[in-house]
Amino acid sequence: MNKDDQKEMDHSEHVSATDQTCFEEKKMHSCDDCGLVFENIHDLQRHVITRCQENRKRKHDEDEDTIHKKMRLDDVSSEEDNDSAENDDNGFDFIVNEVWDDHSTQNDRKIKQLMEDDMSKKDAKEEASDIMLSKDRSLFMKKYKDFLMHMHELNVSRLHRMIKQEVIELVAEKDVHIDQAIEQVIKRHRTDFDSLFENYDESDDKDDSEDDIETENESE
């Protein structure tokens, strides 16, 4: 190695050391995505937002991952919904049972008639069920409509909304079973129900008063 080469190498090492010192003194800021160095944070932010291709690529990949994860979660949720669809309809059981109770006499009569025509008991039950289906459906829809009307009226009630909210909080926050939560909240508000009967008595008094007035008018 000649003197000129040695001199250039020494100068390069000196410059490199000087650059490193300046970098440390100025606290230069580098882009995490592409590695470019900037003198101040504002230039770095502007670069990241508007120019850095690596940053855009990373965000695009993250967005793609998010979309795929959401799709997988939606698929799982959809499968769970399908698996539990039948169980979700159990809330209708009390209405269905009422319909069966109301139509039990008619249904038994149909079964008896069919069995008298030499039909087996099993076949007679299935045939009677098919015959009664339209009547069962009509009565079910009437009862369900009445139930929805009652629910609408209850949802208007401040007392009912408060009770429902307290039940939800007990179940969600304290992990209390729904039956126990309802029982606890109803007992807590037992004195609040007294006013309902007072209003009912006032309504009866008003009706009696109107009946008395009508009777007096008729007698005149």
C-alpha positions as CSV (number, residue, x, y, z in Angstrom):
1,M,0.0,0.0,0.0
2,N,1.5,3.4,-1.0
3,K,1.3,6.5,1.0
4,D,-1.6,8.0,-1.0
5,D,-3.8,4.9,-0.4
6,Q,-3.0,4.9,3.3
7,K,-3.7,8.6,3.5
8,E,-7.1,8.1,1.8
9,M,-8.0,5.3,4.1
10,D,-7.1,7.3,7.2
11,H,-9.2,10.2,5.9
12,S,-12.1,7.9,5.3
13,E,-11.9,6.5,8.8
14,H,-11.7,10.0,10.1
15,V,-14.8,11.1,8.2
16,S,-16.7,8.0,9.2
17,A,-15.9,8.7,12.8
18,T,-16.8,12.3,12.4
19,D,-20.1,11.4,10.8
20,Q,-20.9,9.0,13.6
21,T,-20.1,11.7,16.2
22,C,-22.3,14.3,14.4
23,F,-25.1,11.7,14.2
24,E,-24.9,11.1,17.9
25,E,-24.6,14.8,18.8
26,K,-27.5,15.9,16.5
27,K,-29.6,12.9,17.6
28,M,-30.5,12.1,14.0
29,H,-33.8,10.3,13.4
30,S,-34.0,7.2,11.1
31,C,-37.0,5.7,9.4
32,D,-37.8,2.3,10.9
33,D,-39.1,1.0,7.6
34,C,-36.5,2.0,5.1
35,G,-33.6,3.2,7.2
36,L,-33.2,6.7,5.8
37,V,-31.8,9.3,8.3
38,F,-33.2,12.8,8.9
39,E,-32.0,15.7,11.0
40,N,-35.3,16.4,12.7
41,I,-38.4,14.5,13.6
42,H,-40.6,16.7,11.3
43,D,-38.7,15.6,8.2
44,L,-39.0,12.0,9.3
45,Q,-42.7,12.3,9.9
46,R,-43.2,13.9,6.5
47,H,-41.2,11.2,4.9
48,V,-43.2,8.4,6.6
49,I,-46.5,9.9,5.7
50,T,-45.9,10.9,2.1
51,R,-42.9,9.2,0.6
52,C,-41.8,6.0,2.3
53,Q,-42.7,3.1,0.1
54,E,-41.7,0.6,2.7
55,N,-44.1,2.2,5.1
56,R,-46.9,2.0,2.6
57,K,-46.1,-1.6,1.9
58,R,-46.1,-2.5,5.6
59,K,-49.5,-0.8,6.1
60,H,-50.9,-2.5,3.1
61,D,-49.8,-5.9,4.5
62,E,-51.2,-5.0,7.9
63,D,-54.6,-4.1,6.3
64,E,-54.6,-7.3,4.4
65,D,-53.9,-9.3,7.6
66,T,-56.7,-7.4,9.4
67,I,-59.2,-8.1,6.6
68,H,-58.3,-11.8,6.5
69,K,-58.6,-12.1,10.3
70,K,-62.0,-10.4,10.2
71,M,-63.1,-12.7,7.5
72,R,-62.0,-15.7,9.6
73,L,-63.8,-14.4,12.7
74,D,-66.9,-13.7,10.7
75,D,-66.8,-17.3,9.3
76,V,-66.4,-18.7,12.8
77,S,-69.2,-16.5,14.1
78,S,-71.5,-17.5,11.3
79,E,-70.8,-21.2,12.0
80,E,-71.5,-20.7,15.7
81,D,-74.7,-18.9,14.8
82,N,-75.8,-21.7,12.6
83,D,-75.0,-24.3,15.2
84,S,-77.0,-22.4,17.9
85,A,-79.9,-21.4,15.7
86,E,-82.2,-24.1,17.0
87,N,-81.3,-23.3,20.6
88,D,-82.0,-19.6,20.0
89,D,-85.6,-20.4,19.3
90,N,-86.2,-22.0,22.7
91,G,-87.7,-18.8,23.9
92,F,-90.8,-19.5,21.8
93,D,-91.4,-22.8,23.8
94,F,-93.8,-21.2,26.3
95,I,-96.1,-20.0,23.6
96,V,-95.9,-23.3,21.7
97,N,-96.8,-25.2,24.9
98,E,-99.7,-22.9,25.5
99,V,-101.0,-23.6,22.0
100,W,-100.7,-27.4,22.5
101,D,-102.5,-27.1,25.8
102,D,-105.3,-25.1,24.3
103,H,-105.7,-27.6,21.4
104,S,-105.0,-30.8,23.3
105,T,-108.7,-31.8,23.4
106,Q,-109.1,-31.3,19.6
107,N,-105.8,-33.1,18.9
108,D,-106.8,-36.1,21.1
109,R,-110.1,-36.3,19.4
110,K,-108.4,-36.4,16.0
111,I,-106.1,-39.1,17.1
112,K,-108.9,-41.2,18.4
113,Q,-110.9,-40.8,15.1
114,L,-107.9,-41.8,13.0
115,M,-107.2,-44.9,15.2
116,E,-110.8,-46.0,14.8
117,D,-110.1,-46.1,11.1
118,D,-107.5,-48.8,11.7
119,M,-104.5,-46.3,11.8
120,S,-101.6,-47.1,14.2
121,K,-101.2,-44.7,17.1
122,K,-97.9,-43.4,15.8
123,D,-99.3,-42.7,12.3
124,A,-102.5,-41.2,13.9
125,K,-100.4,-38.8,16.0
126,E,-98.4,-37.7,12.9
127,E,-101.6,-37.3,10.8
128,A,-103.3,-35.3,13.6
129,S,-100.3,-33.1,13.9
130,D,-100.4,-32.3,10.2
131,I,-104.2,-31.6,10.3
132,M,-103.9,-29.3,13.4
133,L,-100.8,-27.4,12.0
134,S,-102.7,-24.6,10.5
135,K,-104.9,-24.1,13.6
136,D,-101.8,-24.3,15.8
137,R,-100.0,-21.8,13.7
138,S,-102.9,-19.3,13.8
139,L,-103.2,-19.5,17.5
140,F,-99.5,-19.2,18.0
141,M,-99.3,-16.0,15.9
142,K,-102.2,-14.5,17.9
143,K,-100.5,-15.3,21.2
144,Y,-97.1,-14.1,19.9
145,K,-98.7,-10.8,18.7
146,D,-100.3,-10.3,22.1
147,F,-96.9,-11.0,23.8
148,L,-95.2,-8.4,21.6
149,M,-97.9,-5.8,22.4
150,H,-97.3,-6.4,26.1
151,M,-93.5,-6.1,25.6
152,H,-94.0,-2.8,23.8
153,E,-96.1,-1.5,26.6
154,L,-93.6,-2.7,29.2
155,N,-90.7,-1.1,27.4
156,V,-92.4,2.2,27.7
157,S,-92.4,1.8,31.5
158,R,-89.6,3.4,33.3
159,L,-89.8,0.8,36.1
160,H,-89.5,-2.1,33.6
161,R,-86.6,-0.5,31.8
162,M,-84.8,0.0,35.2
163,I,-85.4,-3.6,36.3
164,K,-84.3,-5.0,32.9
165,Q,-81.1,-2.9,33.1
166,E,-80.3,-4.1,36.6
167,V,-80.8,-7.7,35.5
168,I,-78.5,-7.3,32.6
169,E,-75.8,-5.8,34.8
170,L,-76.0,-8.6,37.3
171,V,-75.7,-11.2,34.6
172,A,-72.9,-9.4,32.7
173,E,-70.8,-8.0,35.5
174,K,-71.3,-10.4,38.4
175,D,-71.9,-13.6,36.4
176,V,-75.2,-14.3,38.2
177,H,-77.5,-16.8,36.5
178,I,-80.4,-15.2,34.7
179,D,-83.0,-16.8,37.0
180,Q,-81.3,-15.6,40.1
181,A,-80.7,-12.2,38.7
182,I,-84.4,-11.7,37.8
183,E,-85.5,-13.0,41.3
184,Q,-83.1,-10.7,43.1
185,V,-84.0,-7.6,41.1
186,I,-87.8,-8.2,41.4
187,K,-87.5,-8.6,45.1
188,R,-85.5,-5.4,45.3
189,H,-88.4,-3.6,43.6
190,R,-91.3,-5.3,45.3
191,T,-92.6,-2.2,47.0
192,D,-92.5,-0.3,43.6
193,F,-95.2,-2.6,42.4
194,D,-97.7,-1.3,45.0
195,S,-98.3,1.8,43.0
196,L,-99.5,-0.3,40.0
197,F,-102.3,-1.7,42.1
198,E,-103.2,1.8,43.4
199,N,-103.5,3.0,39.8
200,Y,-105.7,0.0,39.0
201,D,-108.0,0.8,42.0
202,E,-108.2,4.4,40.8
203,S,-109.2,3.2,37.3
204,D,-111.9,1.0,38.8
205,D,-113.2,3.9,40.8
206,K,-113.4,6.0,37.7
207,D,-115.3,3.3,35.8
208,D,-117.7,2.8,38.7
209,S,-118.3,6.6,38.8
210,E,-119.0,6.7,35.1
211,D,-121.4,3.7,35.4
212,D,-123.3,5.5,38.2
213,I,-123.7,8.7,36.1
214,E,-125.0,6.6,33.2
215,T,-127.5,4.9,35.5
216,E,-128.7,8.2,36.9
217,N,-129.2,9.6,33.4
218,E,-131.2,6.5,32.3
219,S,-133.4,6.7,35.3
220,E,-134.2,10.4,34.5
